[in-house]
Amino acid sequence: MGAPPATTAIPRGNVAAPVDLDDDRTVGADEHDDFGPSDSPRAYSAVDDDSIHLDRPDRPDRPSDPEVPVAARPRKATLNRNAIWALVLSVLGITSPIGVFLGHQARTQIRRTREFGAPFATAALWIGYAWIAFVVLGLIAYFWITAQGS
C-alpha cells in the first residue's frame, strides 16, 4: 500500500480533469487539449454538437473570454499610418520636413500604443533629415558660389 499518486486539476472548459503528476509520460496534444466537443455540459447553442468547428477550441485563453484580463489578451496587429505617410513624404524630398514631423509623431504613437511601424518611422526620419541636410548644404554652396562671382 503506497500513497496515492499526486494529482492536480488542470482547467478544461468548465470541468477540471485530474492529472497524474507521478506519471513519466509527457502531456501531449491528444490528452488534455480541449479541441472539439467534450463530455462537459455546454450552454445552449443554436448549433448542433455535430457541426462544432474543430479549428476553434473552447479554451480560456480566447480573447473573448471575460476571465482573461485585457492586458493579457493578444492585440490586433495594426500598422501605424503616420509611419507610412512619414516615409512616403520623406522620400518625395520636397515634403521631407512634413515627413520628419510625422515620423516623430509616429514614433511617439508607436511607443504609446505598441503598434507596428517603428522601422518605417525611423527610415522616414533618416531619409527626411538627409533630404533637409542636402537642401541646406545645396543652398550654402549656391550662396557661396554666387558670392564669389561678385
Backbone as CSV, one residue per row, in Angstrom:
resi,resn,N_x,N_y,N_z,CA_x,CA_y,CA_z,C_x,C_y,C_z
1,MET,0.838,-1.177,0.000,0.000,0.000,0.000,0.881,1.238,0.000
2,GLY,0.884,1.917,-1.014,1.629,3.166,-1.082,0.684,4.339,-1.013
3,ALA,1.282,5.477,-1.018,0.482,6.700,-1.017,-0.167,6.856,-2.384
4,PRO,-1.344,7.437,-2.435,-1.982,7.647,-3.737,-1.137,8.623,-4.564
5,PRO,-1.173,8.484,-5.885,-0.370,9.378,-6.721,-0.817,10.825,-6.574
6,ALA,0.165,11.728,-6.626,-0.139,13.154,-6.521,-0.833,13.602,-7.802
7,THR,-1.942,14.295,-7.650,-2.682,14.788,-8.811,-2.958,16.260,-8.626
8,THR,-3.202,16.915,-9.715,-3.613,18.315,-9.703,-4.692,18.489,-10.753
9,ALA,-5.425,19.551,-10.649,-6.512,19.802,-11.593,-6.059,20.832,-12.620
10,ILE,-6.224,20.495,-13.877,-5.954,21.423,-14.967,-7.296,21.837,-15.524
11,PRO,-7.545,23.159,-15.629,-8.853,23.590,-16.135,-9.075,23.106,-17.559
12,ARG,-10.225,22.549,-17.794,-10.576,22.035,-19.115,-12.014,22.439,-19.379
13,GLY,-12.182,23.594,-19.983,-13.531,24.097,-20.179,-14.109,24.468,-18.832
14,ASN,-15.241,23.900,-18.491,-15.865,24.138,-17.190,-15.591,23.010,-16.212
15,VAL,-14.858,21.974,-16.633,-14.619,20.803,-15.798,-13.126,20.671,-15.559
16,ALA,-12.721,20.389,-14.335,-11.306,20.190,-14.031,-10.994,18.700,-14.159
17,ALA,-9.981,18.381,-14.972,-9.590,16.997,-15.184,-8.356,16.693,-14.340
18,PRO,-8.374,15.604,-13.545,-7.190,15.291,-12.739,-6.047,14.798,-13.622
19,VAL,-4.835,15.186,-13.248,-3.635,14.799,-13.983,-2.696,14.125,-13.003
20,ASP,-2.160,12.996,-13.391,-1.233,12.261,-12.547,0.152,12.893,-12.671
21,LEU,0.672,13.481,-11.583,1.973,14.141,-11.612,3.127,13.151,-11.514
22,ASP,2.869,11.941,-11.049,3.927,10.942,-10.921,4.147,10.185,-12.225
23,ASP,3.311,10.434,-13.210,3.424,9.749,-14.488,4.604,10.331,-15.258
24,ASP,5.427,9.470,-15.874,6.608,9.917,-16.588,6.306,10.359,-18.019
25,ARG,5.109,10.100,-18.490,4.770,10.496,-19.854,4.588,12.012,-19.932
26,THR,4.896,12.563,-21.086,4.635,13.991,-21.294,3.208,14.153,-21.756
27,VAL,2.633,15.258,-21.356,1.258,15.534,-21.733,1.266,15.999,-23.173
28,GLY,0.572,15.297,-24.016,0.551,15.628,-25.433,-0.726,16.336,-25.812
29,ALA,-0.788,16.757,-27.054,-1.949,17.488,-27.535,-3.182,16.595,-27.579
30,ASP,-2.966,15.275,-27.654,-4.117,14.393,-27.762,-4.761,14.093,-26.406
31,GLU,-4.068,14.388,-25.294,-4.612,14.027,-23.993,-5.417,15.134,-23.335
32,HIS,-4.887,16.357,-23.314,-5.519,17.372,-22.483,-5.927,18.629,-23.221
33,ASP,-5.671,18.733,-24.501,-6.156,19.888,-25.233,-7.630,19.695,-25.508
34,ASP,-8.391,20.740,-25.365,-9.834,20.643,-25.482,-10.269,21.095,-26.867
35,PHE,-9.951,20.328,-27.884,-10.376,20.640,-29.228,-11.646,19.851,-29.513
36,GLY,-12.624,20.541,-30.009,-13.853,19.865,-30.395,-14.773,19.613,-29.221
37,PRO,-15.823,18.843,-29.440,-16.819,18.595,-28.402,-16.222,17.779,-27.256
38,SER,-16.604,18.126,-26.050,-16.134,17.388,-24.883,-17.340,16.786,-24.160
39,ASP,-17.048,16.062,-23.108,-18.125,15.432,-22.337,-18.772,16.404,-21.359
40,SER,-18.175,17.588,-21.183,-18.718,18.542,-20.229,-19.982,19.182,-20.792
41,PRO,-20.918,19.539,-19.919,-22.146,20.174,-20.410,-21.832,21.558,-20.969
42,ARG,-22.541,21.921,-22.029,-22.340,23.214,-22.672,-23.598,24.057,-22.531
43,ALA,-23.410,25.330,-22.714,-24.550,26.232,-22.700,-25.369,26.010,-23.963
44,TYR,-26.583,26.514,-23.966,-27.446,26.354,-25.124,-26.810,26.999,-26.341
45,SER,-26.899,26.342,-27.448,-26.384,26.873,-28.697,-27.335,26.491,-29.803
46,ALA,-27.457,27.366,-30.784,-28.305,27.071,-31.931,-27.617,26.101,-32.877
47,VAL,-26.343,25.827,-32.646,-25.569,24.927,-33.496,-25.610,23.536,-32.894
48,ASP,-25.815,22.526,-33.731,-25.786,21.144,-33.261,-24.378,20.784,-32.837
49,ASP,-24.240,19.830,-31.917,-22.921,19.398,-31.469,-22.119,18.771,-32.603
50,ASP,-22.797,18.222,-33.617,-22.089,17.600,-34.719,-21.402,18.622,-35.615
51,SER,-21.865,19.865,-35.609,-21.301,20.863,-36.512,-20.374,21.841,-35.795
52,ILE,-19.876,21.480,-34.618,-18.944,22.346,-33.903,-17.635,22.374,-34.671
53,HIS,-17.086,23.572,-34.807,-15.846,23.724,-35.559,-14.685,23.172,-34.743
54,LEU,-13.933,22.269,-35.340,-12.808,21.674,-34.639,-11.592,22.581,-34.623
55,ASP,-11.550,23.605,-35.489,-10.404,24.501,-35.501,-10.545,25.649,-34.513
56,ARG,-11.642,25.725,-33.783,-11.836,26.773,-32.787,-12.002,26.115,-31.421
57,PRO,-10.920,25.960,-30.682,-11.014,25.290,-29.389,-11.743,26.141,-28.370
58,ASP,-12.390,25.464,-27.443,-13.069,26.141,-26.350,-12.066,26.259,-25.204
59,ARG,-11.224,27.276,-25.256,-10.134,27.433,-24.293,-10.288,28.756,-23.560
60,PRO,-9.813,28.832,-22.322,-9.950,30.078,-21.560,-9.028,31.186,-22.033
61,ASP,-8.076,30.922,-22.945,-7.179,31.980,-23.391,-7.700,32.687,-24.641
62,ARG,-8.952,32.461,-24.995,-9.535,33.185,-26.125,-9.700,34.646,-25.755
63,PRO,-9.532,35.580,-26.709,-9.676,36.996,-26.398,-11.075,37.380,-25.953
64,SER,-12.095,36.606,-26.324,-13.455,36.963,-25.954,-13.828,36.486,-24.554
65,ASP,-12.946,35.749,-23.890,-13.237,35.224,-22.570,-13.117,36.344,-21.537
66,PRO,-14.165,36.622,-20.757,-14.089,37.726,-19.802,-13.156,37.448,-18.622
67,GLU,-12.737,36.183,-18.420,-11.858,35.874,-17.295,-10.419,36.307,-17.559
68,VAL,-10.036,36.453,-18.819,-8.674,36.841,-19.168,-8.585,38.361,-19.093
69,PRO,-7.613,38.908,-18.337,-7.508,40.368,-18.246,-7.188,40.989,-19.598
70,VAL,-7.585,42.235,-19.768,-7.435,42.912,-21.049,-5.965,42.994,-21.448
71,ALA,-5.066,43.235,-20.509,-3.651,43.380,-20.819,-3.049,42.068,-21.320
72,ALA,-3.601,40.930,-20.920,-3.062,39.633,-21.316,-3.630,39.147,-22.649
73,ARG,-4.679,39.805,-23.145,-5.275,39.381,-24.409,-4.352,39.754,-25.556
74,PRO,-4.294,38.921,-26.577,-3.456,39.278,-27.731,-4.036,40.492,-28.443
75,ARG,-3.149,41.391,-28.875,-3.626,42.600,-29.531,-3.683,42.379,-31.037
76,LYS,-4.529,43.122,-31.652,-4.641,43.038,-33.099,-3.453,43.771,-33.706
77,ALA,-2.794,43.130,-34.641,-1.617,43.716,-35.265,-2.044,44.828,-36.217
78,THR,-1.722,46.078,-35.848,-2.034,47.207,-36.704,-0.762,47.957,-37.028
79,LEU,-0.735,48.523,-38.188,0.403,49.298,-38.648,0.069,50.766,-38.497
80,ASN,0.981,51.534,-37.929,0.761,52.953,-37.708,0.763,53.669,-39.059
81,ARG,-0.335,54.333,-39.363,-0.469,55.008,-40.655,0.437,56.231,-40.753
82,ASN,0.680,56.904,-39.628,1.568,58.061,-39.672,2.982,57.653,-40.087
83,ALA,3.403,56.464,-39.707,4.735,55.994,-40.089,4.821,55.790,-41.602
84,ILE,3.763,55.268,-42.199,3.752,55.065,-43.643,3.749,56.408,-44.375
85,TRP,2.885,57.325,-43.915,2.834,58.650,-44.538,4.155,59.384,-44.355
86,ALA,4.778,59.228,-43.207,6.066,59.874,-42.966,7.106,59.371,-43.949
87,LEU,7.130,58.078,-44.183,8.096,57.511,-45.116,7.838,58.001,-46.539
88,VAL,6.580,58.014,-46.950,6.240,58.461,-48.305,6.632,59.923,-48.493
89,LEU,6.277,60.776,-47.539,6.564,62.203,-47.672,8.055,62.499,-47.555
90,SER,8.780,61.704,-46.786,10.226,61.902,-46.682,10.934,61.519,-47.971
91,VAL,10.473,60.483,-48.621,11.103,60.026,-49.853,10.887,61.036,-50.983
92,LEU,9.763,61.729,-50.978,9.475,62.681,-52.051,10.446,63.856,-52.072
93,GLY,11.072,64.176,-50.975,12.092,65.220,-50.954,11.549,66.583,-50.594
94,ILE,10.682,67.135,-51.409,10.175,68.481,-51.174,9.290,68.523,-49.925
95,THR,8.683,67.410,-49.593,7.815,67.344,-48.414,8.514,66.663,-47.238
96,SER,9.840,66.589,-47.281,10.561,65.890,-46.219,10.407,66.528,-44.837
97,PRO,10.263,67.865,-44.695,10.002,68.393,-43.343,8.697,67.870,-42.742
98,ILE,7.678,67.706,-43.590,6.413,67.139,-43.105,6.622,65.669,-42.742
99,GLY,7.412,64.955,-43.541,7.720,63.557,-43.246,8.473,63.399,-41.941
100,VAL,9.408,64.327,-41.649,10.146,64.279,-40.380,9.197,64.528,-39.214
101,PHE,8.317,65.512,-39.369,7.345,65.790,-38.309,6.460,64.571,-38.056
102,LEU,5.930,63.977,-39.126,5.075,62.794,-38.969,5.861,61.599,-38.436
103,GLY,7.152,61.500,-38.783,7.980,60.413,-38.264,8.135,60.490,-36.749
104,HIS,8.374,61.707,-36.249,8.468,61.871,-34.788,7.123,61.587,-34.126
105,GLN,6.065,62.059,-34.734,4.727,61.814,-34.198,4.411,60.317,-34.201
106,ALA,4.781,59.632,-35.274,4.521,58.188,-35.378,5.304,57.414,-34.324
107,ARG,6.563,57.771,-34.099,7.351,57.072,-33.081,6.748,57.241,-31.693
108,THR,6.233,58.426,-31.407,5.574,58.650,-30.114,4.320,57.789,-29.997
109,GLN,3.514,57.750,-31.049,2.297,56.927,-31.021,2.627,55.447,-30.915
110,ILE,3.670,55.007,-31.598,4.040,53.591,-31.580,4.488,53.183,-30.189
111,ARG,5.238,54.044,-29.507,5.646,53.732,-28.132,4.448,53.664,-27.197
112,ARG,3.468,54.553,-27.419,2.313,54.610,-26.532,1.344,53.462,-26.793
113,THR,1.053,53.159,-28.067,0.027,52.163,-28.408,0.590,50.803,-28.758
114,ARG,1.921,50.658,-28.860,2.590,49.403,-29.203,2.128,48.857,-30.553
115,GLU,1.925,49.760,-31.515,1.593,49.353,-32.878,2.878,48.970,-33.604
116,PHE,2.715,48.456,-34.807,3.844,48.160,-35.671,4.153,49.391,-36.518
117,GLY,5.380,49.473,-37.028,5.733,50.564,-37.919,6.939,51.354,-37.466
118,ALA,7.591,50.954,-36.385,8.763,51.686,-35.910,9.877,51.736,-36.952
119,PRO,10.155,50.655,-37.707,11.190,50.762,-38.740,10.831,51.773,-39.837
120,PHE,9.547,51.864,-40.178,9.127,52.835,-41.189,9.335,54.261,-40.685
121,ALA,8.982,54.506,-39.430,9.160,55.841,-38.862,10.635,56.200,-38.771
122,THR,11.469,55.244,-38.378,12.908,55.507,-38.285,13.494,55.778,-39.670
123,ALA,13.102,55.006,-40.658,13.579,55.237,-42.028,13.109,56.593,-42.533
124,ALA,11.881,56.968,-42.207,11.369,58.275,-42.620,12.200,59.391,-42.006
125,LEU,12.587,59.238,-40.751,13.418,60.265,-40.108,14.785,60.361,-40.765
126,TRP,15.415,59.227,-41.025,16.734,59.240,-41.661,16.668,59.870,-43.048
127,ILE,15.718,59.446,-43.837,15.603,59.961,-45.203,15.214,61.440,-45.186
128,GLY,14.277,61.796,-44.315,13.843,63.193,-44.235,14.968,64.115,-43.805
129,TYR,15.710,63.718,-42.773,16.836,64.549,-42.344,17.933,64.591,-43.404
130,ALA,18.138,63.523,-44.152,19.122,63.524,-45.236,18.712,64.515,-46.327
131,TRP,17.416,64.535,-46.686,16.945,65.494,-47.684,17.108,66.922,-47.176
132,ILE,16.781,67.151,-45.923,16.916,68.507,-45.360,18.387,68.932,-45.362
133,ALA,19.277,68.036,-44.977,20.714,68.352,-44.989,21.185,68.610,-46.413
134,PHE,20.710,67.836,-47.374,21.082,68.023,-48.771,20.643,69.403,-49.271
135,VAL,19.440,69.811,-48.939,18.921,71.115,-49.376,19.695,72.245,-48.698
136,VAL,19.947,72.114,-47.390,20.684,73.160,-46.668,22.101,73.288,-47.222
137,LEU,22.790,72.173,-47.416,24.142,72.226,-47.985,24.122,72.760,-49.416
138,GLY,23.115,72.419,-50.187,22.977,72.953,-51.542,22.779,74.455,-51.544
139,LEU,21.944,74.955,-50.620,21.744,76.411,-50.532,23.021,77.128,-50.090
140,ILE,23.745,76.538,-49.128,25.020,77.131,-48.692,25.996,77.180,-49.866
141,ALA,26.104,76.105,-50.616,27.008,76.071,-51.765,26.571,77.080,-52.830
142,TYR,25.290,77.188,-53.059,24.784,78.140,-54.058,25.130,79.579,-53.668
143,PHE,24.834,79.931,-52.406,25.131,81.297,-51.974,26.636,81.566,-51.923
144,TRP,27.426,80.578,-51.610,28.872,80.767,-51.568,29.413,80.981,-52.990
145,ILE,28.928,80.188,-53.939,29.373,80.329,-55.331,28.935,81.674,-55.901
146,THR,27.693,82.086,-55.639,27.230,83.373,-56.162,27.964,84.536,-55.498
147,ALA,28.377,84.390,-54.254,29.139,85.453,-53.586,30.537,85.571,-54.153
148,GLN,31.119,84.499,-54.665,32.460,84.536,-55.258,32.470,85.251,-56.588
149,GLY,31.379,85.250,-57.280,31.316,85.857,-58.616,31.192,87.364,-58.581
150,SER,30.815,87.990,-57.490,30.632,89.428,-57.488,31.815,90.201,-57.059
